[in-house]
Amino acid sequence: MTEITQWSWEPPYPADPGAGGAVQTPVPISPPPSGLPGTAPQAPTPQASAPQPAAPPAAAYVEETAAHPMVGMPRAQAEQAPPARPDASPPGHGPAGHAPPEPQPQYRQPPQPRYPQPEYARAEHPQPGHPEPEYPHLAYPSPAYPPPPASVSGPPLKVDFATVKLVRDAVSTELSRLLHGRAVDAQQRQLEGERVAARHVRDWVDDQRRAGNPLAPEYEQVLLDAVIAELVGLGRLQLLLADPDVVEIHILGNDKVRIEYADGSIVQGDPVADSDDELLELLQTLARRAGSEKNLSPASPHISMELPDQHRSRLTAVAWVTPRPHAAIRRHRVLDVDLDRLVELNMISDLVRDLLRAAMAADLNIMIAGLGGAGKTTLARALASEISPSEPIVVMEDRRELGLHTTGRHPWAMSMETRQGHGEMDARGRHKGEVALADLIPVSLSLGVLRIIVGEVRGREIVAMLQAMTTSRGSLCTIHARNPGSVVDRAVELALTHGEEMTAELAQRMVAGALDLIVYVDVVDETRIGGQKHRYVSHVVEVVGAGERGQVISTELFGPGPDGRAVPKHHPERIRDQLLRAGYDSRYLTPYIAAGDGGWRAPLRTRAGMR
C-alpha cells in the first residue's frame, strides 16, 4: 500500500494584527480511512477527479475556516490566492456531508458619524479609538420613549420635540451661514432649508441606527416634516392642520388643546409647545411672517391673521389680558362651493336654491344672518358663485375668510382686508396706520364696482355698508344674530354706534332702503349627546320697506317647518317684478305653501327627533 502523506498548508499572509500578529499554525488534516486507495500528494486541478479524504472533525474545520486569512479578503487578492487543497471538500459540502458555516467577513472600521452618539449609547456601545466628534454642539439626544413602531397602519408616529428643536437649531445655524450676504426670496430660502434639513435628519437617523437604536422606516420622514415645520412652517400646529378633518382648534396655554373634527367629535390634543413662553414666541413669529402690520405685544395684545395653509385657516390669538396665551384656529374645508352643493349637503332645499339663484340674477342685496359657526360664510361663497366670472367685485373683510380671489371662479375679485394700527392715537381716537371697513367702502365705490361683498359687519362700518348698498346692486354681507327676529334690531344697534347724529328711526330707514332679502342660517348642535351639527336655512325674509315711523316692514317668504327647516310661507311682494325679469315665478310655490312642504331631499335625522 502506498504511504499516505498528511497535507498541510502554510498561509502566505500573517494573521490579523488584532489577534496578536503571529503567523497562523497549519491545522493537521486526518488521513483517509484505511481501505481507500491513497496517492502521493500532487498539485490538483479543478478538473481532476481525486479521491475524497475523510472529512476533518467539525471543530477543526470551523477553527481553520475562522483563522483563514482569505476570509474577507478583497477580490483582487482572492484571485491571486493559492489554489485549493486537494483534500478540501467540494463547494457546498462541509464535514460529514454538511454545508460549511458561512464565513464571517472582516469589515473595516466604520467611519465616525457626523453626529455624536447619545451618552447612553456610548456607554452601551463603546467604540475605542474613535476620534472626538467633529460637531460637539450637535449632540442630539435619543428619544426618551421607545422607538416608534414599524407598522404604518398603526397610530401616527410621534417624535421627540427636544430632538426636533436641536436639529432645527443646527439647520438654522448652517442656513444662516450659507445664505449670509446673498439676496434670496422666501421660496429660495425655504427650498434651501428643506435641503439642509433633509441632510441633517438623515445623518441623525444614521447615527441612531449605528448606535443600535432601531427606527421605523417612515420615522425619518416624520422627523423631517417636524423639523421643516419648526423651521419655516407652523411648528407643532402644522401637524394638527395636516389632518383635513380638523375644523377647529382651541389652545389655552401650551398644554391644553381642544380639537374638533368634521364629524362633530372633540378630542384633547397633545401640547403644542413646551411652555407658555414658547407658545407666545410661536404666535409672535407667525405674526411677523404675516406682515409688518401684524403685531402681538403687550401694547397690542390680540391678533387675527390668515395661516399659510391650503384650507385658508384663520388664527385669532390673545395674550397679556388673559392668565395664559389663548389661540383659536378656524378652518374652512369648503372654499369652492355653489348652491347645488349646498342642496347635496342638505343645507338648503331645491326651493330655497331656486329663489336665491333668482335673487342673485336679479341683483338683490342680501344679508346673511346666524350664530357663529352656523355656515354664514359658506352660504356667502355659494351665493357669490352665481356672479358672472367677467364681473368685477370687491370683497372687504376684517379677517380674510371668503377666499373668493383664490378659487378661480372670480378672476376679477379684489380682496381688501382691514389693517391693525400701531403707535400713537390720532385725532379720531384711532392708532396710526389703522384701516377699518368704514375706510374701505368709499374706496370700493370710487373703483366703479357696483357689487360689494362684506365678510361680516361688527360695528359702525354697517352705516357705510348700508350707504353703499343703497347706491349699488347685488351686494352681500353677513351679521351675527341670535334669532331671525333680532336681525334688524342688531343692524340698528350697530348703526347707532356710528355717532350722535345717528338715530334709531334713521337707522331703521337705512336698513329698509338697503336690504332686499334676509337669509337666516340655523344650526342644531348635538355633539354633546353623541350626534353632529346640522346646519340649514330656516328663514328667508323679504324687506318690504319702512313704515310711517321708520319701522322695517318685512314678509316671511320661507319660515321654519315641523323640523325647523325652511318651507314656503308667502309669495314675494316688492321684489316680485325683479324676480320675474330674472325668470323666477313664485306661483309654482303655491302647492308647497298649501301642503307645508319644503321640498327637502332628505329628512333631518337628529338624535332628539329619533327618541
C-alpha positions as CSV (number, residue, x, y, z in Angstrom):
1,M,0.0,0.0,0.0
2,T,1.2,3.4,-0.9
3,E,2.2,5.6,2.1
4,I,-0.3,8.3,2.8
5,T,1.2,11.7,3.4
6,Q,-0.7,14.3,5.5
7,W,-1.3,17.6,3.8
8,S,-1.0,21.0,5.5
9,W,-1.0,24.5,4.1
10,E,1.2,27.4,5.1
11,P,-0.7,30.6,4.8
12,P,1.4,33.3,3.0
13,Y,-0.1,36.2,5.0
14,P,0.3,36.9,8.6
15,A,-2.7,36.7,10.9
16,D,-4.8,39.7,11.8
17,P,-2.6,42.1,13.9
18,G,-5.6,42.3,16.2
19,A,-5.1,38.6,17.0
20,G,-1.6,39.0,18.2
21,G,0.4,39.3,14.9
22,A,1.6,35.7,14.9
23,V,1.7,33.6,11.8
24,Q,-1.1,31.0,11.9
25,T,-0.2,27.4,12.6
26,P,-1.2,24.8,10.0
27,V,-4.1,22.7,11.1
28,P,-3.4,18.9,10.8
29,I,-5.7,17.0,8.5
30,S,-6.7,13.5,9.4
31,P,-5.7,10.8,6.8
32,P,-8.3,9.0,4.8
33,P,-9.7,5.8,6.4
34,S,-8.0,2.5,5.6
35,G,-9.2,0.6,2.6
36,L,-9.2,3.5,0.3
37,P,-6.6,3.9,-2.4
38,G,-4.1,6.6,-1.5
39,T,-1.8,8.6,-3.7
40,A,1.1,10.8,-3.2
41,P,0.3,14.5,-2.8
42,Q,0.3,16.4,-6.1
43,A,-1.0,19.7,-7.3
44,P,-4.6,19.2,-8.1
45,T,-6.5,20.9,-10.9
46,P,-10.2,21.9,-10.8
47,Q,-10.9,19.2,-13.5
48,A,-9.0,16.4,-11.7
49,S,-11.1,13.7,-10.0
50,A,-9.3,12.9,-6.8
51,P,-10.4,10.5,-4.1
52,Q,-12.1,12.3,-1.2
53,P,-10.2,12.0,2.0
54,A,-12.0,11.7,5.3
55,A,-13.5,15.0,6.5
56,P,-11.8,16.6,9.4
57,P,-13.6,17.0,12.7
58,A,-16.1,19.8,12.8
59,A,-14.2,21.7,15.4
60,A,-11.0,21.6,13.3
61,Y,-13.0,22.8,10.2
62,V,-14.5,25.7,12.0
63,E,-11.2,26.7,13.6
64,E,-9.4,26.5,10.2
65,T,-12.1,28.5,8.4
66,A,-12.2,31.2,11.1
67,A,-8.5,31.6,11.1
68,H,-8.2,31.5,7.3
69,P,-6.6,34.8,6.1
70,M,-8.6,34.7,2.8
71,V,-11.9,35.3,4.6
72,G,-13.0,38.8,4.0
73,M,-10.1,39.3,1.5
74,P,-10.5,41.8,-1.3
75,R,-11.4,40.3,-4.6
76,A,-8.1,41.2,-6.2
77,Q,-6.2,39.4,-3.5
78,A,-8.5,36.4,-3.6
79,E,-8.0,35.9,-7.3
80,Q,-4.2,35.7,-6.7
81,A,-4.5,33.3,-3.7
82,P,-3.1,29.7,-3.9
83,P,-5.3,27.0,-5.3
84,A,-7.5,25.0,-3.0
85,R,-6.1,22.0,-1.1
86,P,-6.5,18.6,-2.7
87,D,-8.2,17.3,0.4
88,A,-10.7,20.2,0.7
89,S,-14.3,19.4,0.5
90,P,-16.2,20.2,-2.7
91,P,-18.1,23.5,-2.8
92,G,-21.2,23.5,-0.7
93,H,-20.1,20.4,1.3
94,G,-18.6,20.5,4.8
95,P,-17.7,18.0,7.4
96,A,-19.8,14.8,7.4
97,G,-21.6,16.0,4.2
98,H,-23.0,19.2,5.8
99,A,-22.8,22.7,4.4
100,P,-19.9,24.6,5.9
101,P,-20.7,27.6,8.1
102,E,-20.9,30.9,6.3
103,P,-17.6,32.8,6.5
104,Q,-17.8,36.0,8.5
105,P,-16.2,38.9,6.6
106,Q,-13.8,41.1,8.5
107,Y,-15.1,44.6,7.7
108,R,-13.1,47.7,8.0
109,Q,-13.7,50.1,10.9
110,P,-16.9,52.1,10.2
111,P,-16.4,55.8,9.8
112,Q,-17.1,58.1,12.6
113,P,-20.7,59.5,12.3
114,R,-21.1,63.3,11.9
115,Y,-23.4,63.5,14.9
116,P,-22.0,62.1,18.1
117,Q,-23.9,59.3,19.7
118,P,-26.0,59.9,22.8
119,E,-24.3,59.3,26.2
120,Y,-26.2,56.2,26.9
121,A,-25.3,54.8,23.5
122,R,-21.6,55.4,24.2
123,A,-21.8,53.6,27.5
124,E,-23.6,50.5,26.0
125,H,-21.6,50.5,22.7
126,P,-18.1,51.7,23.4
127,Q,-16.0,52.3,20.3
128,P,-12.4,52.7,21.4
129,G,-10.1,54.6,19.1
130,H,-12.8,56.8,17.5
131,P,-11.9,60.4,17.2
132,E,-13.8,63.1,19.1
133,P,-17.0,64.4,17.4
134,E,-16.5,67.0,14.7
135,Y,-19.5,69.0,15.9
136,P,-19.8,68.7,19.7
137,H,-22.7,71.3,19.7
138,L,-24.9,68.9,17.7
139,A,-25.2,66.2,20.4
140,Y,-28.8,65.3,19.8
141,P,-30.4,63.2,22.5
142,S,-32.2,60.0,21.6
143,P,-36.0,59.9,22.0
144,A,-37.0,59.4,25.6
145,Y,-39.7,56.9,24.7
146,P,-39.3,53.6,22.9
147,P,-38.6,53.7,19.1
148,P,-41.7,54.2,17.0
149,P,-43.5,51.1,15.7
150,A,-42.5,49.9,12.2
151,S,-46.1,49.5,11.0
152,V,-47.6,52.3,9.1
153,S,-51.1,51.1,9.7
154,G,-51.0,51.8,13.4
155,P,-51.3,55.2,15.2
156,P,-49.3,58.1,13.8
157,L,-45.6,58.2,14.7
158,K,-44.6,60.7,17.3
159,V,-41.2,62.5,17.5
160,D,-39.3,63.8,20.4
161,F,-39.6,67.6,20.1
162,A,-36.4,68.1,22.1
163,T,-34.6,66.4,19.2
164,V,-36.6,68.4,16.7
165,K,-35.6,71.7,18.3
166,L,-31.9,70.7,18.3
167,V,-31.9,69.6,14.7
168,R,-33.8,72.8,13.8
169,D,-31.2,75.0,15.6
170,A,-28.4,73.2,13.7
171,V,-30.1,73.6,10.4
172,S,-30.9,77.3,11.1
173,T,-27.2,77.9,12.0
174,E,-26.0,76.3,8.8
175,L,-28.6,78.0,6.7
176,S,-27.6,81.4,8.1
177,R,-24.0,80.7,7.2
178,L,-24.9,79.6,3.7
179,L,-27.2,82.4,2.9
180,H,-25.2,85.2,4.5
181,G,-24.8,88.1,2.1
182,R,-27.0,86.5,-0.5
183,A,-30.2,88.1,-1.8
184,V,-32.8,85.2,-1.8
185,D,-36.5,85.3,-1.6
186,A,-38.7,83.4,0.8
187,Q,-39.2,80.5,-1.6
188,Q,-35.5,80.0,-2.3
189,R,-34.8,80.2,1.4
190,Q,-37.4,77.5,2.1
191,L,-36.0,75.2,-0.6
192,E,-32.5,75.6,0.8
193,G,-33.7,75.0,4.3
194,E,-35.5,71.8,3.3
195,R,-32.4,70.5,1.6
196,V,-30.2,71.2,4.6
197,A,-32.8,69.8,7.0
198,A,-33.0,66.6,5.0
199,R,-29.3,66.0,5.3
200,H,-29.2,66.7,9.0
201,V,-32.1,64.4,9.7
202,R,-30.6,61.7,7.5
203,D,-27.3,61.9,9.5
204,W,-29.2,61.8,12.8
205,V,-31.2,58.7,11.8
206,D,-28.0,57.0,10.6
207,D,-26.3,57.7,13.9
208,Q,-29.2,56.3,15.8
209,R,-29.1,53.1,13.8
210,R,-25.3,52.7,14.2
211,A,-25.8,53.1,17.9
212,G,-28.2,50.2,17.9
213,N,-31.4,52.1,18.2
214,P,-33.8,50.7,15.5
215,L,-36.2,53.2,14.0
216,A,-39.2,52.6,11.8
217,P,-38.6,53.2,8.1
218,E,-41.0,56.1,7.9
219,Y,-39.6,57.8,11.1
220,E,-37.1,59.7,9.1
221,Q,-39.8,61.4,7.0
222,V,-41.9,62.2,10.1
223,L,-38.9,63.8,11.8
224,L,-38.1,65.8,8.7
225,D,-41.6,67.1,8.5
226,A,-41.5,68.2,12.1
227,V,-38.1,69.9,11.6
228,I,-39.3,71.8,8.5
229,A,-42.5,72.8,10.3
230,E,-40.4,74.3,13.1
231,L,-38.0,76.0,10.6
232,V,-40.4,77.6,8.1
233,G,-43.9,76.4,9.0
234,L,-46.3,76.5,11.9
235,G,-44.3,74.3,14.3
236,R,-46.4,71.7,16.0
237,L,-49.6,73.4,14.8
238,Q,-48.7,72.2,11.3
239,L,-49.0,68.6,12.5
240,L,-52.6,69.3,13.6
241,L,-53.5,71.2,10.4
242,A,-52.2,68.4,8.3
243,D,-55.4,66.5,9.1
244,P,-58.1,67.6,6.7
245,D,-60.9,66.5,9.0
246,V,-59.9,69.1,11.7
247,V,-62.3,72.1,11.6
248,E,-61.5,74.0,14.8
249,I,-58.7,74.1,17.3
250,H,-58.7,75.9,20.7
251,I,-55.4,76.4,22.5
252,L,-55.4,77.5,26.2
253,G,-51.8,77.6,27.2
254,N,-49.2,75.3,25.8
255,D,-50.7,72.0,27.1
256,K,-54.5,72.4,26.8
257,V,-55.5,71.7,23.2
258,R,-59.1,71.1,22.1
259,I,-59.6,69.7,18.6
260,E,-63.0,69.5,16.8
261,Y,-63.4,67.3,13.8
262,A,-65.8,67.5,10.9
263,D,-68.0,64.7,12.3
264,G,-68.5,66.6,15.5
265,S,-66.2,64.6,17.7
266,I,-64.0,66.5,20.1
267,V,-60.6,65.2,21.5
268,Q,-57.9,66.5,23.7
269,G,-54.7,67.1,21.7
270,D,-51.0,66.9,22.5
271,P,-49.2,70.1,23.8
272,V,-48.2,72.5,21.0
273,A,-45.3,73.9,22.9
274,D,-43.1,73.1,25.9
275,S,-44.2,76.2,27.9
276,D,-46.4,79.2,27.6
277,D,-43.4,81.4,26.7
278,E,-42.6,79.1,23.8
279,L,-46.2,79.2,22.7
280,L,-46.1,83.0,22.8
281,E,-42.9,83.0,20.9
282,L,-44.5,80.9,18.2
283,L,-47.5,83.2,17.9
284,Q,-45.3,86.2,17.6
285,T,-43.2,84.5,14.9
286,L,-46.4,83.8,12.9
287,A,-47.4,87.4,13.3
288,R,-44.1,88.6,11.9
289,R,-44.3,86.3,9.0
290,A,-47.8,87.6,8.2
291,G,-46.6,91.1,7.5
292,S,-45.2,94.2,9.1
293,E,-48.6,95.5,10.2
294,K,-49.3,92.4,12.3
295,N,-48.1,92.6,15.8
296,L,-48.7,90.7,19.1
297,S,-47.3,92.5,22.1
298,P,-48.4,94.0,25.4
299,A,-49.4,97.2,23.5
300,S,-51.4,95.1,21.0
301,P,-52.5,92.0,22.9
302,H,-54.6,90.4,20.2
303,I,-54.2,89.5,16.6
304,S,-56.1,87.9,13.8
305,M,-54.4,86.5,10.7
306,E,-54.6,84.0,7.9
307,L,-52.4,81.0,8.1
308,P,-50.4,79.8,5.1
309,D,-52.1,76.5,4.5
310,Q,-54.3,75.1,1.8
311,H,-57.5,75.4,3.8
312,R,-57.3,79.2,4.5
313,S,-57.3,78.6,8.2
314,R,-57.8,81.7,10.4
315,L,-55.8,82.2,13.6
316,T,-57.0,84.5,16.4
317,A,-54.7,84.9,19.4
318,V,-54.8,86.9,22.6
319,A,-52.3,87.3,25.4
320,W,-51.4,89.5,28.3
321,V,-55.0,90.2,29.1
322,T,-55.6,86.5,29.9
323,P,-53.9,84.3,32.5
324,R,-52.4,82.2,29.7
325,P,-52.0,82.7,26.0
326,H,-55.1,81.7,24.1
327,A,-55.5,80.9,20.4
328,A,-58.3,79.7,18.2
329,I,-57.9,78.3,14.7
330,R,-60.9,78.0,12.4
331,R,-60.6,76.4,9.0
332,H,-62.9,76.4,6.1
333,R,-62.9,73.0,4.5
334,V,-65.2,74.0,1.6
335,L,-63.9,77.1,-0.3
336,D,-65.1,76.4,-3.8
337,V,-68.9,75.7,-3.3
338,D,-72.1,76.6,-5.1
339,L,-75.8,76.4,-4.3
340,D,-76.2,72.9,-5.9
341,R,-73.5,71.6,-3.5
342,L,-75.4,73.1,-0.5
343,V,-78.5,71.1,-1.7
344,E,-76.5,68.0,-1.6
345,L,-75.2,68.8,1.9
346,N,-78.9,69.3,3.0
347,M,-78.2,72.9,4.0
348,I,-80.8,74.3,1.6
349,S,-83.7,72.8,-0.3
350,D,-84.3,72.9,-4.1
351,L,-87.0,75.6,-3.5
352,V,-84.7,77.8,-1.5
353,R,-81.9,77.3,-4.0
354,D,-84.1,78.5,-6.9
355,L,-85.2,81.6,-5.0
356,L,-81.6,82.5,-4.0
357,R,-80.3,81.9,-7.5
358,A,-83.0,84.2,-9.0
359,A,-82.2,86.8,-6.3
360,M,-78.6,86.9,-7.4
361,A,-79.6,87.1,-11.0
362,A,-81.9,90.0,-10.2
363,D,-79.0,91.8,-8.3
364,L,-80.8,91.9,-5.0
365,N,-79.0,93.0,-1.8
366,I,-78.9,90.1,0.6
367,M,-77.9,90.0,4.3
368,I,-77.0,86.5,5.7
369,A,-77.5,86.2,9.5
370,G,-77.0,83.5,12.1
371,L,-74.9,82.4,15.0
372,G,-71.2,81.8,14.9
373,G,-70.3,78.6,13.1
374,A,-73.8,78.2,11.5
375,G,-72.4,78.4,8.0
376,K,-72.9,82.0,7.0
377,T,-69.6,82.3,5.2
378,T,-70.2,79.0,3.3
379,L,-73.6,80.3,2.1
380,A,-72.0,83.6,1.1
381,R,-69.5,81.7,-1.0
382,A,-72.3,79.7,-2.6
383,L,-74.2,82.9,-3.5
384,A,-71.1,84.5,-4.9
385,S,-70.7,81.5,-7.2
386,E,-73.7,82.9,-9.1
387,I,-71.8,86.0,-10.1
388,S,-70.5,86.1,-13.6
389,P,-66.8,85.4,-13.8
390,S,-66.3,88.5,-16.0
391,E,-67.9,90.9,-13.5
392,P,-65.5,92.8,-11.2
393,I,-66.3,92.6,-7.5
394,V,-64.8,94.0,-4.3
395,V,-64.6,91.7,-1.2
396,M,-63.9,93.5,2.1
397,E,-63.3,91.6,5.3
398,D,-62.0,92.4,8.7
399,R,-60.4,88.9,8.5
400,R,-60.0,87.2,5.2
401,E,-62.2,84.1,5.2
402,L,-64.3,84.1,2.0
403,G,-61.3,83.5,-0.3
404,L,-63.2,84.3,-3.5
405,H,-60.0,85.6,-5.1
406,T,-58.4,82.2,-4.7
407,T,-60.9,79.7,-6.1
408,G,-60.6,80.6,-9.8
409,R,-64.3,81.4,-10.1
410,H,-63.8,85.1,-9.9
411,P,-60.7,86.2,-11.7
412,W,-61.7,89.9,-11.2
413,A,-62.3,89.7,-7.5
414,M,-60.4,92.3,-5.5
415,S,-59.8,91.3,-1.8
416,M,-59.4,94.0,0.8
417,E,-58.6,93.5,4.4
418,T,-58.5,95.9,7.4
419,R,-55.2,96.8,8.9
420,Q,-54.2,97.0,12.5
421,G,-52.8,100.3,13.7
422,H,-49.8,100.9,15.9
423,G,-48.3,103.7,17.9
424,E,-49.9,106.9,19.0
425,M,-53.6,107.8,18.6
426,D,-54.7,110.2,16.0
427,A,-57.4,112.9,16.4
428,R,-60.2,110.4,15.7
429,G,-59.0,108.2,18.6
430,R,-57.5,105.5,16.3
431,H,-54.0,104.2,16.1
432,K,-51.9,105.5,13.3
433,G,-52.0,103.3,10.3
434,E,-55.3,101.7,11.1
435,V,-57.6,100.9,8.2
436,A,-61.2,99.9,9.0
437,L,-64.0,98.6,6.9
438,A,-65.6,102.1,7.0
439,D,-62.5,103.4,5.3
440,L,-62.5,100.7,2.5
441,I,-66.2,101.0,1.5
442,P,-65.8,104.5,-0.1
443,V,-62.6,103.3,-1.8
444,S,-64.6,100.4,-3.4
445,L,-67.2,102.8,-4.7
446,S,-64.6,105.0,-6.3
447,L,-63.3,102.0,-8.2
448,G,-66.5,101.8,-10.2
449,V,-67.5,98.4,-8.9
450,L,-71.3,98.0,-8.3
451,R,-71.2,94.7,-6.4
452,I,-69.7,94.8,-2.9
453,I,-69.3,91.8,-0.6
454,V,-68.6,92.5,3.1
455,G,-67.5,89.4,5.0
456,E,-69.0,90.4,8.3
457,V,-70.2,93.6,9.9
458,R,-69.5,94.0,13.6
459,G,-69.6,97.7,14.3
460,R,-70.0,101.2,13.0
461,E,-69.0,100.2,9.5
462,I,-72.5,99.0,8.9
463,V,-73.5,102.6,8.1
464,A,-71.0,102.8,5.3
465,M,-72.1,99.4,4.1
466,L,-75.8,100.3,4.1
467,Q,-75.0,103.5,2.2
468,A,-73.0,101.5,-0.4
469,M,-75.9,99.0,-0.8
470,T,-78.3,101.9,-1.4
471,T,-76.2,103.0,-4.3
472,S,-75.1,99.6,-5.6
473,R,-76.7,96.3,-6.6
474,G,-76.3,92.6,-5.8
475,S,-74.2,93.2,-2.7
476,L,-73.8,90.6,0.1
477,C,-72.9,90.9,3.8
478,T,-73.1,88.7,6.9
479,I,-74.0,89.6,10.5
480,H,-74.3,87.8,13.8
481,A,-77.7,87.4,15.3
482,R,-79.3,85.1,17.8
483,N,-82.6,84.5,16.0
484,P,-84.3,85.8,12.8
485,G,-86.4,88.4,14.7
486,S,-83.4,90.1,16.1
487,V,-81.5,90.6,12.8
488,V,-83.0,94.1,12.1
489,D,-82.6,95.1,15.7
490,R,-78.9,94.0,15.6
491,A,-78.3,96.1,12.4
492,V,-80.0,99.1,14.0
493,E,-77.9,98.7,17.2
494,L,-74.7,98.6,15.2
495,A,-75.7,101.7,13.3
496,L,-76.3,103.7,16.4
497,T,-72.6,103.3,17.3
498,H,-71.7,105.4,14.3
499,G,-72.2,108.7,16.3
500,E,-74.6,111.0,18.0
501,E,-76.1,112.1,14.7
502,M,-77.5,108.6,14.1
503,T,-81.0,107.9,15.5
504,A,-83.0,104.7,15.7
505,E,-85.5,105.9,13.1
506,L,-82.8,106.9,10.7
507,A,-81.0,103.6,11.2
508,Q,-84.2,101.6,10.5
509,R,-84.9,103.6,7.3
510,M,-81.4,102.9,6.1
511,V,-81.9,99.1,6.7
512,A,-85.3,99.2,4.9
513,G,-83.8,101.1,1.9
514,A,-80.7,99.0,1.5
515,L,-81.7,95.4,2.1
516,D,-83.9,93.2,-0.2
517,L,-83.6,89.8,1.5
518,I,-82.5,88.5,4.9
519,V,-81.5,84.8,5.0
520,Y,-81.1,83.2,8.4
521,V,-78.9,80.1,8.8
522,D,-79.7,78.0,11.9
523,V,-77.5,75.2,13.5
524,V,-78.5,72.3,15.7
525,D,-75.5,71.1,17.7
526,E,-75.9,67.6,19.0
527,T,-72.2,66.8,19.6
528,R,-72.8,66.8,23.4
529,I,-75.1,63.8,23.1
530,G,-73.0,61.9,20.5
531,G,-74.6,63.5,17.4
532,Q,-73.3,66.1,15.0
533,K,-74.0,69.6,13.9
534,H,-76.9,70.2,11.5
535,R,-76.8,73.4,9.5
536,Y,-79.7,74.6,7.4
537,V,-81.6,77.7,6.2
538,S,-84.6,78.3,8.4
539,H,-85.9,81.7,7.2
540,V,-85.9,83.8,4.0
541,V,-87.4,87.2,4.7
542,E,-88.2,89.9,2.2
543,V,-87.7,93.5,3.3
544,V,-90.7,95.4,2.0
545,G,-89.9,98.9,3.2
546,A,-90.3,101.3,6.1
547,G,-93.4,102.3,8.0
548,E,-94.6,105.7,8.9
549,R,-92.3,105.9,11.9
550,G,-89.4,104.2,10.2
551,Q,-90.0,100.7,11.4
552,V,-88.9,97.9,9.0
553,I,-91.8,96.0,7.3
554,S,-91.0,92.5,6.1
555,T,-92.6,89.4,4.6
556,E,-91.6,85.9,5.6
557,L,-91.2,84.1,2.3
558,F,-89.8,80.9,3.9
559,G,-90.3,80.0,7.5
560,P,-89.5,77.0,9.8
561,G,-91.4,73.8,9.1
562,P,-92.0,71.0,11.6
563,D,-88.3,70.1,11.8
564,G,-87.2,73.8,11.8
565,R,-86.1,73.9,8.2
566,A,-87.4,76.4,5.7
567,V,-90.7,75.8,3.9
568,P,-92.6,78.3,1.7
569,K,-95.0,80.6,3.5
570,H,-95.8,83.6,1.3
571,H,-95.2,85.0,-2.2
572,P,-92.8,87.9,-2.6
573,E,-94.3,91.4,-2.9
574,R,-91.8,94.2,-3.6
575,I,-89.2,92.1,-5.4
576,R,-91.7,90.1,-7.4
577,D,-91.2,92.0,-10.6
578,Q,-87.4,91.8,-10.3
579,L,-87.6,88.1,-9.8
580,L,-89.9,87.7,-12.8
581,R,-87.4,89.5,-15.0
582,A,-84.8,87.0,-13.8
583,G,-87.1,84.2,-14.9
584,Y,-88.4,83.2,-11.5
585,D,-92.2,82.9,-11.0
586,S,-93.1,82.3,-7.4
587,R,-96.6,80.9,-8.3
588,Y,-95.1,77.4,-8.6
589,L,-94.7,77.5,-4.8
590,T,-98.4,77.6,-4.3
591,P,-98.9,73.8,-3.9
592,Y,-95.9,73.7,-1.5
593,I,-97.4,76.5,0.6
594,A,-100.7,74.7,0.8
595,A,-99.1,71.4,1.8
596,G,-96.5,73.0,4.1
597,D,-93.8,71.0,2.2
598,G,-90.3,72.4,2.0
599,G,-89.2,70.2,-0.8
600,W,-86.2,68.9,1.1
601,R,-84.4,65.9,-0.5
602,A,-83.7,64.1,2.8
603,P,-85.3,64.2,6.3
604,L,-83.4,65.9,9.1
605,R,-82.1,63.0,11.2
606,T,-81.4,64.4,14.6
607,R,-80.9,62.3,17.7
608,A,-83.6,64.3,19.5
609,G,-86.1,63.5,16.8
610,M,-85.3,59.8,16.9
611,R,-86.1,59.5,20.6
